[in-house]
Structure formats: C-alpha cells, structure tokens
C-alpha cells in the first residue's frame, strides 16, 4: 500500500464511509492524509483524500451518505476494529 500516491482517485463507498467516520470521530485533522490513511480500513491514500476534499458535496449526493449518517458503532468499528485486524 503506497500512501504517497497523489493522483486524485474517486473513493469507493467503503472509503467514503471510513472518511466520514474518521471525520466525525475527531481523531485527526482531515488535512493530515497520513493519519487518515493509518486510521482507515479501506486504503484511504492521499489521492483518494484529495478527491474527497474536492468533491465532498458530490459524494454526499452520489452515495446518499453524510456525516450525520455515521453513528458511534461505525466509528468504533473503524477505529477499534483497525487495531483488532
């Protein structure tokens, strides 16, 4: 897994959910792509993060998933689950 990839890449629904869960958790600054990568389960590399930052509203509409849709269980599954894997 190469976290230095800077080519903007459209996220999968799983990557989008990870991004929102990390954002809602407040565990890191969302401009810290290395920390986001380390917290994600679905390879949220720099390119995916950049795409999300530039297309945030489009992705909310496309996936029908907003930060308000994320609950504590989603956050726990991502953050605690990543230590269990």
NORKAUR-V742168 format. One record per pair of residues at least 6 apart in sequence whose C-alpha atoms are under 7 Angstrom apart, sorted by the first residue. I is the first residue (numbers start at 1). J is the second residue. Records with the same first field share a line. If there is no record, write none. Layout:
BEGIN
I: J, J
END
This chain:
BEGIN
3: 45, 46
4: 46
5: 45, 46, 47
6: 46, 47
7: 47
8: 47, 48, 50, 51
9: 47, 48, 51
10: 48, 51
11: 48
13: 63
14: 42
15: 42, 44
18: 40, 78
20: 67, 70
21: 70, 74, 75
23: 30
24: 67
25: 75
28: 35
33: 46, 49
36: 44
37: 43, 44, 45
39: 79
40: 78
41: 78, 82
60: 66
END
